[in-house]
Amino acid sequence: MKPARFDYVRAESIAHAVEVLANAGGDGKVLAGGQSLMPMMNFRLVKPSVLVDINHIPGLDRIELGPGAVRLGALVRHRMTAQDLQVARHIPVLHHAMKHVAHLTVRNRGTFCGSVCHADPAAEMPMMTLLLDGTIHVASPHGTRTMAARDFLTGALTTALAADEMVTAVDLVPPAAGTGWGFEEFSRRHGDYALAAIAVLMERADGRVRNPRIAMMGIADTALRLTAVEAALAGREGRAHVFDEAAELIVASITPNTDLNASADYRRHLAGALARRALSQAWDRAGALSGGDTP
Ligand SMILES: Cc1cc2nc3c(=O)[nH]c(=O)nc-3n(C[C@H](O)[C@H](O)[C@H](O)COP(=O)(O)OP(=O)(O)OC[C@H]3O[C@@H](n4cnc5c(N)ncnc54)[C@H](O)[C@@H]3O)c2cc1C
């Protein structure tokens, strides 16, 4: 299929991009990697009157390690995030998660920020942004603002971004030294969107779980940070039955959808199985980093 007619504007700067968005009267769309937007336009699921191409704005294609955060600019492609040495060193769980994102051609064009803006409930980047206490940097003709990822992601393919705003970067907080991580994903074929996935961070001290962080996707309308489960797990002994209990709590607390790919019951089963594995992985990695502290 072909998209409906649209005007195309090549933005020269962030100010230019948001001015065009503002003048589009709520009907403009940012074009980043185009890997989600173009298929949706071809199916006429979206019919923007104006496409604002941000691909030529200088300075947005950087990954920068700052005090307390790794910043991914709006033109950082999936391939760059996957291959960046700072990401691999400071946020190994993200380095690992990127291996599950799509295929080479999509990774060469798709952007981290574009995925967060697209807010697909089965995409890795929104989940990782929640896990890593992400902050979204937003620009509009009125200035700039920041939003916590948990406030930004409001539902399936829905965010708190206004029509005249664009995302300029996402900040991710690297885990503290000694933090273990776990990541589990199930999809029909490698590179497909996941049926369900989970990412876990935890520290380990005196045989107990410290500062657990758990995010999931594919099990609700949007990626989720499971703060109630985190609170229940914090301070508990790192034993298999404790991780089983946490997995059961996850299963009891989610309300997945039934769709073409899987039933709600199957997704619940997946969530429990993946959670048990990812929690144990994070615990074991934290143990290896802390010299094998055992209860
Ligand atoms: C075959 C295929 C397989 C895929 N598999 C996966 C997968 O396994 N996992 C996964 O997570 N994704 C997958 N994707 C999606 C891919 O990751 C996209 O790259 C991503 O969803 C969107 O990023 P983009 O830069 O391409 O954004 P675009 O397609 O350009 O834009 C997507 C949406 O975000 C908006 N947007 C983009 N950037 C900004 C910005 N800076 N400010 C404001 N709004 C913005 C656009 O207006 C549009 O509404 C797949 C895509 C394809 C085609």
The ligand as an SDF file (V2000), in Angstrom:
LIG
                    3D

 53 58  0  0  0  0  0  0  0  0999 V2000
   10.6210   -5.8660   10.5870 C   0  0  0  0  0  0  0  0  0  0  0  0
   10.6790   -5.0540   11.8520 C   0  0  0  0  0  0  0  0  0  0  0  0
   10.9960   -5.7010   13.0370 C   0  0  0  0  0  0  0  0  0  0  0  0
   11.0400   -4.9670   14.2210 C   0  0  0  0  0  0  0  0  0  0  0  0
   11.3590   -5.6270   15.3830 N   0  0  0  0  0  0  0  0  0  0  0  0
   11.4410   -4.9440   16.5310 C   0  0  0  0  0  0  0  0  0  0  0  0
   11.8060   -5.5760   17.7560 C   0  0  0  0  0  0  0  0  0  0  0  0
   12.0830   -6.7810   17.8130 O   0  0  0  0  0  0  0  0  0  0  0  0
   11.8510   -4.8380   18.8800 N   0  0  0  0  0  0  0  0  0  0  0  0
   11.5870   -3.4960   18.8660 C   0  0  0  0  0  0  0  0  0  0  0  0
   11.6480   -2.8720   19.9250 O   0  0  0  0  0  0  0  0  0  0  0  0
   11.2730   -2.8580   17.7230 N   0  0  0  0  0  0  0  0  0  0  0  0
   11.1960   -3.5390   16.5730 C   0  0  0  0  0  0  0  0  0  0  0  0
   10.8720   -2.8750   15.4090 N   0  0  0  0  0  0  0  0  0  0  0  0
   10.6030   -1.4150   15.4690 C   0  0  0  0  0  0  0  0  0  0  0  0
   11.9020   -0.6180   15.4130 C   0  0  0  0  0  0  0  0  0  0  0  0
   12.6040   -0.7770   16.6260 O   0  0  0  0  0  0  0  0  0  0  0  0
   11.6590    0.8970   15.1850 C   0  0  0  0  0  0  0  0  0  0  0  0
   12.8960    1.3920   14.8080 O   0  0  0  0  0  0  0  0  0  0  0  0
   11.1910    1.6990   16.3720 C   0  0  0  0  0  0  0  0  0  0  0  0
    9.9710    1.1740   16.8590 O   0  0  0  0  0  0  0  0  0  0  0  0
   10.9020    3.1550   15.9950 C   0  0  0  0  0  0  0  0  0  0  0  0
   12.0670    3.8970   15.8370 O   0  0  0  0  0  0  0  0  0  0  0  0
   12.2870    4.7750   14.5500 P   0  0  0  0  0  0  0  0  0  0  0  0
   13.4770    5.6170   14.8030 O   0  0  0  0  0  0  0  0  0  0  0  0
   12.3080    3.9010   13.3730 O   0  0  0  0  0  0  0  0  0  0  0  0
   10.9860    5.7380   14.6000 O   0  0  0  0  0  0  0  0  0  0  0  0
    9.9910    6.1900   13.4530 P   0  0  0  0  0  0  0  0  0  0  0  0
    9.4230    4.9980   12.7720 O   0  0  0  0  0  0  0  0  0  0  0  0
   10.6010    7.2360   12.6230 O   0  0  0  0  0  0  0  0  0  0  0  0
    8.8620    6.8690   14.3790 O   0  0  0  0  0  0  0  0  0  0  0  0
    8.0310    6.1010   15.2220 C   0  0  0  0  0  0  0  0  0  0  0  0
    7.0780    7.0530   15.9710 C   0  0  0  0  0  0  0  0  0  0  0  0
    7.7960    7.8330   16.9170 O   0  0  0  0  0  0  0  0  0  0  0  0
    7.7250    9.2300   16.5760 C   0  0  0  0  0  0  0  0  0  0  0  0
    9.0760    9.7650   16.8120 N   0  0  0  0  0  0  0  0  0  0  0  0
   10.2530    9.2190   16.4100 C   0  0  0  0  0  0  0  0  0  0  0  0
   11.2760    9.9330   16.8970 N   0  0  0  0  0  0  0  0  0  0  0  0
   10.7350   10.9530   17.6000 C   0  0  0  0  0  0  0  0  0  0  0  0
   11.2920   12.0300   18.3460 C   0  0  0  0  0  0  0  0  0  0  0  0
   12.6140   12.2110   18.4680 N   0  0  0  0  0  0  0  0  0  0  0  0
   10.4340   12.9050   18.9430 N   0  0  0  0  0  0  0  0  0  0  0  0
    9.0960   12.7430   18.8290 C   0  0  0  0  0  0  0  0  0  0  0  0
    8.5150   11.7320   18.1470 N   0  0  0  0  0  0  0  0  0  0  0  0
    9.3370   10.8470   17.5380 C   0  0  0  0  0  0  0  0  0  0  0  0
    7.2890    9.2890   15.1240 C   0  0  0  0  0  0  0  0  0  0  0  0
    6.6160   10.4950   14.8270 O   0  0  0  0  0  0  0  0  0  0  0  0
    6.3810    8.0830   15.0410 C   0  0  0  0  0  0  0  0  0  0  0  0
    5.1170    8.3770   15.5980 O   0  0  0  0  0  0  0  0  0  0  0  0
   10.7970   -3.5630   14.2210 C   0  0  0  0  0  0  0  0  0  0  0  0
   10.4930   -2.9050   13.0120 C   0  0  0  0  0  0  0  0  0  0  0  0
   10.4300   -3.6500   11.8340 C   0  0  0  0  0  0  0  0  0  0  0  0
   10.1160   -2.9370   10.5550 C   0  0  0  0  0  0  0  0  0  0  0  0
  1  2  1  0
  2  3  1  0
  2 52  2  0
  3  4  2  0
  4  5  1  0
  4 50  1  0
  5  6  2  0
  6  7  1  0
  6 13  1  0
  7  8  2  0
  7  9  1  0
  9 10  1  0
 10 11  2  0
 10 12  1  0
 12 13  2  0
 13 14  1  0
 14 15  1  0
 14 50  1  0
 15 16  1  0
 16 17  1  0
 16 18  1  0
 18 19  1  0
 18 20  1  0
 20 21  1  0
 20 22  1  0
 22 23  1  0
 23 24  1  0
 24 25  2  0
 24 26  1  0
 24 27  1  0
 27 28  1  0
 28 29  2  0
 28 30  1  0
 28 31  1  0
 31 32  1  0
 32 33  1  0
 33 34  1  0
 33 48  1  0
 34 35  1  0
 35 36  1  0
 35 46  1  0
 36 37  1  0
 36 45  1  0
 37 38  2  0
 38 39  1  0
 39 40  1  0
 39 45  2  0
 40 41  1  0
 40 42  2  0
 42 43  1  0
 43 44  2  0
 44 45  1  0
 46 47  1  0
 46 48  1  0
 48 49  1  0
 50 51  2  0
 51 52  1  0
 52 53  1  0
M  END
$$$$
